């Protein structure tokens, strides 16, 4: 529910700002909102504002705010009647079931690749080996981006030859040695996954979403009115709030078709 997400993001931002306010009251120096600090220091968080100390919370709050704003502008006829059919096509029942099927294929592809004893994918300090392995398969399955050397964990070799006088040099970049243990398995995964998932399944997914969009776009007025009815109460309360904050006659004072303002109706 995006309304609950908006409330959580607002609560998170309020908490960050209130903590900063109390710290500024207790400190003589203002808090620094800069990213020029050394994380290896023991007390590197001291003196930094909450947006720098908790960047993930701030990032998610900004993302949720923009997401809610996107959903609100679809209450306008221009965006609503055009974008809503595509939105419902993506989040429709048929599309969600097919996305779930695609996620199952992606999970199986990842586990198959992760089972290979590739040194680059093994756990080590200060390295997220699972996420690196997953995004390699994600790019190959979803985007169709193939990097056999990267999947195999082979780095390029740079050979540089310096002349005797030391003024010039010649160099070349060659691919690293292939693994005799799992090179054939990597090639098999690439051929099967690119053919089955990146080409066939992804094109079928496009067809499923396209068919759903054709269905929803046949009646955009009903979809638009039904969607706007879920947001209209919140938008009217917001307009009422700003009209109380700005009682003077401005763009916030909306009138009906007959030209009667809110003040005239209240007087009547």
N, C-alpha and C positions, 0 to 999 in steps of 0.2 A: 504494500500500500504506500503510494508516494506521499500521501499526507502524513503518515507516521514517519516516513523517512525525512520529510521536511521538518517536522517537529524535533526529531532527534538531531538533525544538523543544526537547527537553530539553538537547541539546548547546548550542543557541543561548542558552538561559537560563543555563546553567552558565558559558558564556563571558562573558556580560554581568556576572554576579555576581562572577566571579573578577577581571575587569578592574577592577570597582569596588573590590574588596577590596584589590588591589595599589595602586590610586590612593589609597585612604584611608590605607594604611600610609605612603605617600610624602608625603602632605599633612598639614599640621597641622590644617586645617579640614575638616570633613566635607563630602562632596559634596551638592549641593542637588538635590532632586527636585521642582522647581517649574517651571511653564510661564511664569513671569513673566520673560522675557528678550527682548532685542532681536536678531533674526536678522540685522539689518543690520550689527551690529558684527563686526569681523574675527575676534575670538577668543570668539565667543558660546558655543562648546561647552565652554570651560574652566570647571571647577568644577561641571559638571552631571553627574548620574548617568547610567548607560548607558541606563536606561529612557526618559529624556528625549532623550538624544542619538540613540538608535536606536528611535524609537517604532514603526516598521513591523515590525521584528523582534519586539518585545514583543507587538504586536497579533496577528501571525500565530501566535506561540507560544501565546497565550491561546486563540485560535480553534481551534488543533489540539488543545489539551488538552480543551476542551469537546467537540470532535468525537469524540475517542477515548472520553471519558466517555459520550457518547450511544450509541456503538456497544457499550460494555461493559454498560450497563444493559439493552440488548436481549437479554442472556444470561439475564435473569430471565423466568419464564413469563408474567408479566402483560404486560410490554412486548413480549417476543419474539413471542408468538403473535398479538398485535394489530398491532404496528407492522411486523414483518418482512414480511408479505405486501405491505403498501403500499410498503415500501422496495424489495423485489425487483421490484415493478411499475414503479417509477420507473427503476431501473437495469437493467431487463431488456433483452434484445436488440431487441425491437420498439420499445420506448420510446426507446432510444438512437439507433436509426436515424432515428426520426421527429424527435428533437431535433437530430440532425445536419442533416436536411433543413430544419428551422426555422432553424438557424444560417446555412445557405446563403442562405435568403430574407432573413435579417437583414443579412448581408454585402452582398447585392445592393442592398437598400434603402439601406444606409448609403452605398455608393459612388455610387449615383444621386443622393442628396441632397447628398453632399459635392462632387460635380462642379459644382454651381451656384456662381457667384461671389458668395457672400454675404459681405459684409465681416466680420461677426461670426465667421465660420468660418475666416477666413484666418489664417495664422501670425503671431503677434506675441509680443513679449517678456513673460515671466512669465505665460503663458496656455497651457493645454493645449487647443488648438483641436480636436484630434482627439477627445478624450474628450467634450468638450461636444457636438460634432456627433453622436457615436455615441449618447450617452444621450438625445438628442432623438428619434432614430429608435427607440431601444430602448423608450422610454416609449410611443411611438405604436404600434409593432408588437406588443409583448408586453402592455402594460397598456391599450392603447386610449386613451391620453391625448393629446388633440389640442390644440395651441396654434399656430394658423396664424401669428400675429404673432411668436411665439418662433421658429418654424421659418424665418420670413422674416428674422429679425434686426431686427425693427422694435420700438422702444421706445415706450412711451406718452408723450404730451406733456401736461405740466401747465401750464395757463394760470392765472395768479393776477392779479387786479385789485384793487389797494389803493385805498381811498377817499381823498378829498382830505385829511381830517383824520388819516388814518393809523391809526385805531383799529379799523377793520373791513376785511375783504377778501372777495372772492368768487373762487372758483376752480372749475375743471373739468378733468377728465382725459379726453383723447381719444386714440384710436388714432393711431399715427404713419402717415405716408404709405406707400402700397403701392409696391412696386417694379414699374415697367413692364416690366422685363426678365425676371423669373422668377416673378412672382406667380401666373400661370396654371400654371406647372410645379409650384409648391408645392401648389396646390389639387388638381391631378391626382394627385400622389403621395399626398396625404392620402386622397382618395376610394378610390384603388386599394388602398393598403396597409391601410387600416382595414377595407375590405370583405374583401379576400382573406386577409390575415394575421391581424389582430386578431380578426376574427369567425369566418371559416371555418376557417382552419388551427388556431387555438387551440382551438376547440371540437372539432375532430377529434382534437387532441392529448389533450384531456380524455377523449374516448371511447377512445382507444388505451390510456391508462393505466388507465381503469376496466375495460376488458376484461382487461388483464393482472392487475389486482388480483383480479378474479373468479376467474381461473385459479389464482393462487397461494394465495388464501384457501381453496380447496377442500381443501388438505392442509397446514394450518399446523404440525402436529406434526413432520412430516418436515423442513420448512424450519427450524423452531426448533432441532431436535436437530443438524442439519447445521451450522447457523451457530454454535451454542454449542460444538461440538467444535473449531472453529478458535480459540476464545478460552480454552478451559478450562485449557490448560497454563499460559498466562500468569497466569490468575487464581489457580490453585493455587500457583504459585511465589510470587506476591505474598502469599497467605495464609500460606505457610510462612515467608516472610521476616518478616512482622509477628508471627507466633507465636514466632519466635526473639528478636525485639526485645522482646516482651512475654511472657516465660515464665510470668508469674503467671496464674492462672485468671481468664479474662475472656470477653468475648463473642467473642474471636478463637478460643477453644478450641471447635471444632466437634465434635460427637459424631454418631455414626451412629444408625440407628433403634433399635439395641439399648441405647443409652446408654453405649457404650464409648468413652472418650476416646482421643486420640492417645497420651497417656502410658501408658494401660493396654495398648494394642496394642504399644507399644514394649517394655513390660516382659514381655509374653508372648513 
